[in-house]
Amino acid sequence: MMTGELKNKINSLWEIFWTGGITNPLDVVEQMTYLMFIRDLDDTDNLRAKECAMLGLPHKSIFADEVQVGERKIDGKQLKWSVFHDFPAGKMYTTVQEWVFPFIKNLHGDKTSAYAKYMDDAIFKIPTPLLLDKIVTALDGIYEQMAQMQDTDARGDIYEYLLSKIATAGVNGQFRTPRHIIKMMVELMQPRPDDVICDPACGTSGFLVAAGEYLRQNHKQVIFFDRVKKDHFLNHMFHGYDMDRTMLRIGAMNMMTHGVDNPFIEYRDSLSDQNPDKDKFSLILANPPFKGSLDYDTVAPDLLKVCKTKKTELLFLALFLRMLKVGGRAAVIVPDGVLFGSSTAHKAIRKELVDGNRLEAVISMPSGVFKPYAGVSTGILIFTKTGHGGTDKVWFYDMTADGLSLDDKRSPVADNDIPDIIARFRSLSVTCGDSSPSGGAELASPSGRGAEYNEAERARTEKSFFVPRQEIVDNGYDLSINKYKKTEYKAVEYPSTAELMARLHKLELAVTEGLAELEAML
């Protein structure tokens, strides 16, 4: 989470932009993003050099001895943030404007790549050398502060804070999914090196970045040493769509900074006919917009056949089923209304998930997860596309804590259900006696505590339990956990009326005696 000191530094940087003549909030966010990307390139290049040295692999720096910028060749080291930030203001400005910015615009050799497409219309708008010098100094201070924030998504927190300042967050459902929720969903799905992963509402590519980090941590040998798998990871694995070019530009830079050279990040209205993807992806991770604006006339007809509605959250579920290949998996966030809504469209999409495919899990999240920017109650649906049913029973989990307070402050607290959710979900393949790709027998019983995670024997009064498919059908395909969770009532014995009256009389006498003593003292 953002610390007060970091927030103050960002406010000061915002003020520097404002007083320097850049008053359009979106321009501020874009220019900050470019400069952060330039700084990240330096840090990432140094990190890759260290990794390659440890693994005994060759490394070629992007800041080679000579770098071609336009028709000129210049010393690549001058393009490094750690070098030019010490230049005098005038020389720094010339270097960034004439060399560094053109360099990052043409950084990716493939002119058809996502990065090239969305950097093509990028403009360096900082007007004076003095302003650039102040901004670079302020950003160095922000990065020093971020370095002290271990195990947090500081850059994501900064962007979220900037969105709140420009008052555009939420207009089209653009709420940044909290980093720890993204990480939990990735841990639940356990991406594999041969997956083809998509987020059809990718924003800044948070889910795709987290999936890439998971694969680097858990499948490093395959990704780095298998030529085919490495090419797949760098060029073919990650796909993301969005309708906001600023988001796409930031998302493409975000992926490159995290070591994915050529993600397929594209401007696209995922719900319209311009999205032809069908039976293509093996894994979808997404938090689609809940209340985004929608042009009903442009919605793909095959999605309306599944559920005829203007609600984006329902149409996106139909889209996920269309985009997944048979056997493909999805973990997606939906508002609570999707789980229990009574309209024909609500019931139709839930029926399709339960009867037409395999719905595996429903995780109910507390309403404070998206605070302070939204108080909506949400849940996570996990399902596999089969095209012919397969739902036997559905696993429900009542998540009540995520390690942060559920008020607007979102301060760290001790209560956290996330490790328990991951452990219990991974045990499902053993509990159910199948080989579900979402689970994994080798991880089913953390620390050897298999009995602790026997989900089949849990009662409806516990945090997690199974519900048979037929019971869900009988309840109109209602997927809200409160429909099936049972509350355990304990008998409480109260004193009899006569005993209560005797106590009241005794108290009345004590008050009267006290008043008499007080009057005597006067």
C-alpha positions as CSV (number, residue, x, y, z in Angstrom):
1,M,0.0,0.0,0.0
2,M,1.0,3.6,-0.5
3,T,2.9,5.1,2.4
4,G,2.3,8.7,3.4
5,E,5.8,9.7,2.4
6,L,5.5,8.2,-1.1
7,K,2.1,9.8,-1.6
8,N,3.7,13.2,-0.6
9,K,6.5,12.7,-3.1
10,I,4.0,11.9,-5.9
11,N,1.9,15.0,-5.0
12,S,5.1,17.1,-5.2
13,L,5.9,15.6,-8.6
14,W,2.4,16.3,-9.8
15,E,2.8,19.9,-8.7
16,I,6.1,20.1,-10.6
17,F,4.3,19.1,-13.8
18,W,1.4,21.5,-13.1
19,T,3.6,24.5,-12.4
20,G,5.7,23.7,-15.4
21,G,2.8,24.0,-17.8
22,I,1.6,20.4,-18.2
23,T,-1.9,20.8,-16.8
24,N,-3.8,17.9,-18.6
25,P,-3.9,15.1,-16.0
26,L,-3.7,12.4,-18.7
27,D,-0.6,14.1,-20.1
28,V,1.0,14.0,-16.7
29,V,0.3,10.3,-16.3
30,E,1.6,9.5,-19.8
31,Q,4.8,11.6,-19.4
32,M,5.5,10.0,-16.0
33,T,4.9,6.6,-17.5
34,Y,7.5,7.2,-20.3
35,L,10.1,8.4,-17.8
36,M,9.5,5.5,-15.4
37,F,9.8,3.1,-18.4
38,I,13.1,4.7,-19.4
39,R,14.4,4.3,-15.8
40,D,13.1,0.7,-15.6
41,L,14.9,-0.2,-18.8
42,D,18.2,0.7,-17.1
43,D,17.3,-1.3,-14.0
44,T,16.0,-4.3,-16.0
45,D,19.0,-4.4,-18.3
46,N,21.3,-4.5,-15.2
47,L,19.1,-7.3,-13.7
48,R,19.2,-9.4,-16.8
49,A,23.0,-9.1,-17.0
50,K,23.2,-10.5,-13.4
51,E,20.7,-13.3,-14.2
52,C,22.6,-14.3,-17.3
53,A,25.9,-14.3,-15.4
54,M,24.4,-16.6,-12.8
55,L,22.9,-18.9,-15.4
56,G,26.0,-18.9,-17.6
57,L,24.1,-17.4,-20.5
58,P,25.3,-14.7,-22.9
59,H,23.8,-11.3,-22.4
60,K,23.6,-8.5,-25.0
61,S,22.7,-5.1,-23.4
62,I,20.1,-3.0,-25.2
63,F,22.5,-0.2,-24.5
64,A,25.2,-1.6,-26.8
65,D,28.4,0.2,-27.6
66,E,26.7,2.0,-30.4
67,V,23.0,2.5,-30.8
68,Q,21.3,3.5,-34.0
69,V,18.9,6.5,-33.4
70,G,17.5,7.7,-36.7
71,E,20.4,8.1,-39.1
72,R,22.9,8.6,-36.3
73,K,24.9,6.2,-34.2
74,I,25.6,7.2,-30.6
75,D,27.2,5.8,-27.5
76,G,24.4,3.6,-26.0
77,K,25.6,4.3,-22.4
78,Q,24.5,7.9,-22.7
79,L,20.9,6.6,-23.0
80,K,21.0,5.0,-19.6
81,W,19.1,6.8,-16.9
82,S,21.9,6.3,-14.4
83,V,24.2,8.2,-16.8
84,F,22.1,11.1,-18.2
85,H,20.4,12.0,-14.9
86,D,23.8,13.5,-13.8
87,F,24.1,15.7,-16.9
88,P,23.5,19.4,-16.7
89,A,19.9,20.4,-17.4
90,G,20.5,21.5,-21.0
91,K,22.5,18.5,-22.0
92,M,20.0,16.1,-20.3
93,Y,17.1,17.7,-22.1
94,T,18.8,17.4,-25.5
95,T,19.8,13.8,-24.7
96,V,16.3,12.7,-23.7
97,Q,14.4,14.6,-26.4
98,E,16.7,13.8,-29.4
99,W,18.1,10.4,-28.4
100,V,16.4,8.6,-25.5
101,F,12.8,9.2,-26.6
102,P,13.3,8.2,-30.2
103,F,15.3,5.2,-28.9
104,I,12.4,3.9,-26.8
105,K,9.9,4.6,-29.6
106,N,11.8,2.3,-31.9
107,L,13.1,-0.1,-29.2
108,H,11.2,-3.1,-30.6
109,G,12.5,-4.1,-34.0
110,D,9.2,-5.6,-35.1
111,K,7.1,-2.6,-36.4
112,T,3.9,-4.7,-36.1
113,S,4.4,-5.4,-32.4
114,A,2.1,-4.1,-29.7
115,Y,4.9,-1.9,-28.3
116,A,5.7,-0.3,-31.7
117,K,2.0,0.3,-32.4
118,Y,1.3,2.1,-29.2
119,M,4.5,4.0,-29.0
120,D,4.2,5.2,-32.6
121,D,2.0,8.2,-31.6
122,A,3.8,8.9,-28.3
123,I,4.9,12.5,-27.9
124,F,7.6,14.0,-25.5
125,K,5.7,17.0,-24.1
126,I,8.1,18.3,-21.3
127,P,8.7,21.9,-22.5
128,T,11.9,23.0,-20.7
129,P,15.3,21.6,-19.5
130,L,14.7,23.0,-16.0
131,L,11.3,21.2,-15.7
132,L,12.9,17.9,-16.9
133,D,15.7,18.2,-14.4
134,K,13.2,18.7,-11.6
135,I,11.1,15.7,-12.7
136,V,14.1,13.4,-13.0
137,T,15.3,14.4,-9.5
138,A,11.8,13.9,-8.1
139,L,11.5,10.5,-9.8
140,D,14.8,9.4,-8.3
141,G,13.4,10.2,-4.9
142,I,10.2,8.2,-5.6
143,Y,12.3,5.2,-6.7
144,E,14.4,5.4,-3.5
145,Q,11.2,5.3,-1.5
146,M,9.8,2.4,-3.6
147,A,13.0,0.4,-3.0
148,Q,12.2,0.4,0.7
149,M,8.7,-1.1,0.1
150,Q,9.5,-4.8,0.0
151,D,6.9,-7.3,-1.4
152,T,4.5,-4.6,-2.7
153,D,3.4,-3.6,-6.1
154,A,4.6,0.0,-5.6
155,R,4.4,0.9,-9.3
156,G,0.8,-0.4,-9.5
157,D,-0.1,1.5,-6.3
158,I,1.4,4.7,-7.8
159,Y,-0.6,4.3,-11.0
160,E,-3.8,3.6,-9.0
161,Y,-3.2,6.8,-7.0
162,L,-2.7,8.8,-10.2
163,L,-6.0,7.5,-11.6
164,S,-7.7,8.6,-8.4
165,K,-6.2,12.1,-8.8
166,I,-7.4,12.5,-12.4
167,A,-10.9,11.3,-11.4
168,T,-11.3,8.9,-14.3
169,A,-11.0,5.7,-12.4
170,G,-14.3,3.9,-12.6
171,V,-15.8,5.8,-15.6
172,N,-15.4,2.7,-17.8
173,G,-14.9,0.2,-15.0
174,Q,-11.2,0.9,-14.8
175,F,-10.5,-0.3,-11.3
176,R,-7.0,-1.7,-10.8
177,T,-7.3,-5.2,-9.4
178,P,-5.3,-5.3,-6.1
179,R,-1.9,-7.0,-6.6
180,H,-2.5,-9.7,-3.9
181,I,-5.8,-10.7,-5.5
182,I,-4.2,-11.0,-8.9
183,K,-1.4,-13.1,-7.4
184,M,-3.9,-15.4,-5.6
185,M,-5.8,-16.0,-8.8
186,V,-2.6,-16.9,-10.7
187,E,-1.5,-19.2,-7.9
188,L,-4.9,-20.9,-8.1
189,M,-4.6,-21.5,-11.8
190,Q,-0.9,-22.4,-11.9
191,P,0.0,-21.3,-15.5
192,R,2.0,-23.8,-17.5
193,P,4.8,-23.2,-20.0
194,D,2.6,-24.3,-22.9
195,D,-0.4,-22.1,-22.0
196,V,-1.7,-19.4,-24.2
197,I,-3.0,-16.7,-21.8
198,C,-5.4,-13.9,-22.5
199,D,-7.0,-11.0,-20.6
200,P,-9.7,-9.5,-22.8
201,A,-9.9,-6.4,-20.6
202,C,-6.2,-6.1,-19.8
203,G,-5.7,-2.5,-18.7
204,T,-2.1,-2.2,-17.6
205,S,-1.6,-5.9,-18.1
206,G,-1.5,-6.8,-14.4
207,F,-2.7,-10.4,-14.8
208,L,-0.4,-11.0,-17.7
209,V,2.6,-9.7,-15.8
210,A,1.7,-11.8,-12.7
211,A,1.4,-14.9,-14.9
212,G,4.8,-14.3,-16.4
213,E,6.3,-13.8,-13.0
214,Y,4.8,-17.1,-11.8
215,L,6.2,-19.0,-14.8
216,R,9.7,-17.5,-14.2
217,Q,9.6,-18.6,-10.6
218,N,8.2,-22.1,-11.1
219,H,9.3,-23.1,-14.6
220,K,12.6,-21.2,-15.0
221,Q,14.5,-24.2,-16.4
222,V,11.9,-24.8,-19.1
223,I,11.5,-21.2,-20.1
224,F,15.2,-20.3,-20.2
225,F,16.7,-23.4,-21.6
226,D,14.1,-24.9,-23.9
227,R,14.4,-22.9,-27.2
228,V,10.8,-23.6,-28.3
229,K,9.3,-22.8,-24.9
230,K,11.4,-19.6,-24.6
231,D,10.2,-18.4,-28.0
232,H,6.6,-19.2,-27.0
233,F,7.0,-17.3,-23.7
234,L,8.5,-14.2,-25.3
235,N,6.4,-14.0,-28.5
236,H,3.2,-16.1,-28.4
237,M,2.0,-16.7,-24.9
238,F,0.5,-13.4,-23.7
239,H,-2.5,-11.7,-25.3
240,G,-4.4,-8.6,-24.0
241,Y,-7.1,-6.3,-25.4
242,D,-8.4,-2.9,-24.2
243,M,-10.2,0.1,-25.6
244,D,-8.0,2.7,-23.9
245,R,-4.8,3.5,-25.9
246,T,-3.1,5.0,-22.8
247,M,-3.7,1.7,-20.9
248,L,-2.4,-0.3,-23.9
249,R,0.7,1.8,-24.1
250,I,1.4,1.4,-20.4
251,G,0.5,-2.3,-20.6
252,A,2.9,-3.0,-23.5
253,M,5.7,-1.1,-21.6
254,N,4.9,-3.0,-18.4
255,M,5.2,-6.4,-20.2
256,M,8.5,-5.4,-21.8
257,T,9.9,-4.2,-18.5
258,H,9.0,-7.6,-17.0
259,G,10.9,-9.5,-19.7
260,V,8.2,-10.4,-22.3
261,D,9.6,-9.0,-25.6
262,N,6.6,-9.3,-27.8
263,P,3.2,-9.6,-26.1
264,F,0.1,-9.4,-28.3
265,I,-1.4,-6.2,-26.8
266,E,-4.1,-4.8,-29.1
267,Y,-6.7,-2.1,-29.3
268,R,-9.9,-4.0,-29.5
269,D,-13.5,-3.9,-28.3
270,S,-13.6,-7.5,-27.0
271,L,-17.3,-7.8,-27.1
272,S,-17.8,-6.6,-30.7
273,D,-17.5,-8.3,-34.0
274,Q,-13.9,-7.0,-34.3
275,N,-12.9,-9.7,-31.9
276,P,-12.9,-12.9,-33.9
277,D,-11.1,-15.1,-31.3
278,K,-12.7,-18.5,-30.8
279,D,-11.4,-21.7,-29.3
280,K,-8.0,-20.1,-29.0
281,F,-6.8,-19.8,-25.4
282,S,-5.9,-22.3,-22.7
283,L,-6.1,-19.8,-19.8
284,I,-8.0,-16.6,-19.2
285,L,-7.4,-14.4,-16.2
286,A,-9.5,-11.3,-16.1
287,N,-11.4,-8.6,-14.1
288,P,-13.8,-7.3,-16.8
289,P,-15.6,-4.0,-16.5
290,F,-18.8,-4.2,-14.5
291,K,-20.5,-1.0,-15.5
292,G,-18.6,0.0,-18.6
293,S,-20.3,1.9,-21.4
294,L,-21.7,-0.4,-24.1
295,D,-22.9,0.1,-27.7
296,Y,-25.5,-2.7,-27.9
297,D,-25.6,-2.6,-31.7
298,T,-21.9,-3.6,-32.0
299,V,-22.1,-6.6,-29.6
300,A,-21.2,-9.9,-31.4
301,P,-24.4,-11.8,-32.2
302,D,-23.1,-15.1,-31.0
303,L,-22.6,-13.6,-27.5
304,L,-26.2,-12.3,-27.5
305,K,-27.4,-15.8,-28.3
306,V,-25.9,-17.1,-25.0
307,C,-27.4,-14.2,-23.0
308,K,-29.3,-11.3,-24.5
309,T,-28.4,-8.4,-22.3
310,K,-26.6,-5.0,-22.1
311,K,-24.7,-6.0,-19.0
312,T,-21.0,-6.2,-19.7
313,E,-20.3,-8.6,-16.9
314,L,-22.6,-11.2,-18.4
315,L,-21.4,-10.7,-21.9
316,F,-17.8,-11.1,-20.9
317,L,-18.6,-14.5,-19.3
318,A,-20.1,-15.6,-22.6
319,L,-17.0,-14.2,-24.4
320,F,-14.6,-16.1,-22.2
321,L,-16.4,-19.4,-23.0
322,R,-16.2,-18.6,-26.7
323,M,-12.5,-17.6,-26.6
324,L,-11.3,-20.7,-24.6
325,K,-10.4,-23.9,-26.4
326,V,-11.9,-27.1,-25.1
327,G,-10.1,-27.9,-21.9
328,G,-9.2,-24.2,-21.4
329,R,-9.5,-22.8,-17.9
330,A,-10.6,-19.4,-16.5
331,A,-10.4,-17.5,-13.3
332,V,-12.4,-14.3,-13.5
333,I,-13.8,-11.7,-11.1
334,V,-17.5,-10.9,-11.3
335,P,-19.9,-8.7,-9.3
336,D,-22.1,-10.5,-6.8
337,G,-25.2,-9.8,-8.9
338,V,-23.9,-12.3,-11.5
339,L,-24.1,-15.0,-8.9
340,F,-27.7,-14.6,-7.9
341,G,-29.4,-12.2,-10.4
342,S,-32.9,-13.3,-11.3
343,S,-33.1,-12.0,-14.9
344,T,-33.3,-14.4,-17.9
345,A,-29.8,-13.4,-19.0
346,H,-28.3,-14.0,-15.5
347,K,-29.8,-17.4,-15.3
348,A,-28.8,-18.3,-18.9
349,I,-25.1,-17.6,-18.4
350,R,-25.1,-19.5,-15.0
351,K,-26.9,-22.4,-16.7
352,E,-24.3,-22.4,-19.5
353,L,-21.4,-22.5,-16.9
354,V,-23.0,-25.3,-14.9
355,D,-24.7,-27.5,-17.5
356,G,-22.7,-26.7,-20.6
357,N,-19.2,-26.7,-19.0
358,R,-17.5,-27.5,-15.7
359,L,-17.9,-24.9,-13.0
360,E,-15.2,-25.7,-10.4
361,A,-15.3,-23.0,-7.8
362,V,-17.0,-19.9,-6.5
363,I,-15.0,-17.8,-4.1
364,S,-17.0,-15.0,-2.4
365,M,-14.8,-11.9,-1.6
366,P,-15.6,-9.2,0.9
367,S,-16.9,-5.9,-0.3
368,G,-13.9,-3.9,0.9
369,V,-11.4,-5.6,-1.6
370,F,-11.7,-2.7,-4.1
371,K,-11.8,0.1,-1.6
372,P,-11.2,3.1,-1.5
373,Y,-12.3,3.3,-5.2
374,A,-15.3,0.9,-5.1
375,G,-17.3,-0.9,-2.4
376,V,-18.9,-3.4,-4.7
377,S,-19.1,-7.0,-3.5
378,T,-17.4,-9.5,-5.9
379,G,-16.6,-13.1,-6.4
380,I,-14.2,-15.3,-8.4
381,L,-15.5,-17.9,-10.8
382,I,-13.2,-20.7,-11.8
383,F,-14.3,-22.9,-14.6
384,T,-13.1,-25.2,-17.5
385,K,-14.6,-25.1,-21.0
386,T,-15.8,-28.6,-22.0
387,G,-18.7,-27.8,-24.3
388,H,-20.7,-30.8,-23.0
389,G,-21.1,-30.3,-19.3
390,G,-19.0,-32.0,-16.6
391,T,-20.1,-30.1,-13.4
392,D,-20.5,-32.7,-10.7
393,K,-20.3,-30.4,-7.6
394,V,-19.1,-26.9,-7.1
395,W,-16.6,-25.8,-4.4
396,F,-17.6,-22.6,-2.5
397,Y,-15.3,-20.6,-0.2
398,D,-16.4,-17.7,2.0
399,M,-13.5,-15.3,2.0
400,T,-13.8,-12.8,4.9
401,A,-10.3,-11.3,5.1
402,D,-7.5,-10.6,2.6
403,G,-4.7,-9.4,4.9
404,L,-5.9,-5.7,4.8
405,S,-8.6,-3.8,6.6
406,L,-11.8,-3.6,4.7
407,D,-12.2,0.2,5.1
408,D,-10.9,3.0,2.9
409,K,-7.5,2.9,4.6
410,R,-6.8,-0.7,3.7
411,S,-4.2,-1.1,6.4
412,P,-2.4,-4.4,6.9
413,V,-4.1,-6.8,9.4
414,A,-3.3,-10.3,10.7
415,D,-6.4,-12.0,9.3
416,N,-5.8,-13.4,5.8
417,D,-7.8,-16.2,4.1
418,I,-5.6,-16.2,0.9
419,P,-3.1,-18.9,1.9
420,D,-5.9,-21.1,3.1
421,I,-7.9,-20.6,-0.2
422,I,-4.8,-21.6,-2.2
423,A,-4.1,-24.7,-0.1
424,R,-7.7,-25.9,-0.1
425,F,-8.2,-25.4,-3.8
426,R,-5.0,-27.2,-4.7
427,S,-6.3,-30.2,-2.6
428,L,-9.5,-30.5,-4.7
429,S,-7.9,-32.8,-7.3
430,V,-7.1,-35.3,-4.5
431,T,-10.4,-34.8,-2.7
432,C,-12.4,-35.3,-5.9
433,G,-10.3,-38.2,-7.0
434,D,-9.5,-36.7,-10.5
435,S,-6.6,-35.1,-12.3
436,S,-8.0,-31.6,-12.7
437,P,-5.5,-29.3,-14.4
438,S,-6.3,-26.6,-11.9
439,G,-5.1,-28.6,-9.0
440,G,-2.0,-30.7,-8.9
441,A,-1.6,-33.8,-6.8
442,E,1.9,-32.9,-5.8
443,L,0.7,-29.7,-4.2
444,A,-2.5,-31.0,-2.8
445,S,-1.4,-31.4,0.8
446,P,0.9,-28.6,1.9
447,S,3.4,-29.7,4.6
448,G,1.9,-33.2,4.4
449,R,-1.3,-32.2,6.1
450,G,-3.6,-34.0,3.7
451,A,-6.4,-34.6,6.3
452,E,-6.6,-30.9,7.0
453,Y,-7.7,-30.3,3.4
454,N,-10.2,-33.0,2.9
455,E,-12.9,-30.7,1.4
456,A,-15.4,-33.5,0.8
457,E,-16.0,-33.9,4.5
458,R,-16.5,-30.2,5.3
459,A,-19.9,-29.1,6.7
460,R,-21.9,-26.2,5.3
461,T,-21.0,-24.2,8.5
462,E,-17.3,-24.0,7.6
463,K,-15.5,-21.5,5.3
464,S,-15.5,-23.9,2.4
465,F,-17.7,-26.8,1.2
466,F,-19.0,-28.6,-1.8
467,V,-22.5,-28.2,-3.3
468,P,-23.9,-30.9,-5.6
469,R,-24.8,-29.8,-9.1
470,Q,-28.4,-30.9,-8.7
471,E,-28.9,-28.7,-5.7
472,I,-27.7,-25.7,-7.7
473,V,-30.1,-26.6,-10.5
474,D,-33.0,-26.9,-8.1
475,N,-32.2,-23.4,-6.7
476,G,-32.4,-21.8,-10.2
477,Y,-28.7,-21.9,-10.7
478,D,-28.1,-19.6,-7.8
479,L,-24.4,-19.4,-7.1
480,S,-24.4,-17.1,-4.1
481,I,-22.7,-18.7,-1.1
482,N,-25.4,-17.5,1.3
483,K,-27.9,-19.7,-0.5
484,Y,-26.0,-22.8,0.7
485,K,-24.0,-21.8,3.7
486,K,-25.6,-22.8,7.0
487,T,-25.3,-20.7,10.2
488,E,-24.7,-22.5,13.4
489,Y,-27.0,-21.2,16.1
490,K,-26.1,-21.8,19.7
491,A,-28.7,-22.1,22.4
492,V,-28.5,-19.2,24.9
493,E,-30.3,-19.5,28.3
494,Y,-31.6,-16.2,29.6
495,P,-32.7,-15.6,33.3
496,S,-36.5,-15.9,34.0
497,T,-38.6,-12.8,34.1
498,A,-39.0,-13.1,37.9
499,E,-35.2,-13.2,38.3
500,L,-34.7,-10.1,36.1
501,M,-37.4,-8.2,38.1
502,A,-35.6,-9.1,41.3
503,R,-32.3,-7.7,40.0
504,L,-34.0,-4.5,38.8
505,H,-35.5,-4.0,42.3
506,K,-32.1,-4.5,43.9
507,L,-30.5,-2.0,41.6
508,E,-33.4,0.5,42.3
509,L,-32.8,0.2,46.1
510,A,-29.1,0.7,45.7
511,V,-29.7,3.9,43.7
512,T,-32.2,5.2,46.3
513,E,-29.7,4.6,49.1
514,G,-27.0,6.4,47.2
515,L,-29.2,9.4,46.6
516,A,-30.1,9.5,50.4
517,E,-26.4,9.5,51.3
518,L,-25.7,12.3,48.8
519,E,-28.6,14.4,50.3
520,A,-27.2,13.9,53.8
521,M,-23.8,15.1,52.7
522,L,-25.4,18.3,51.5
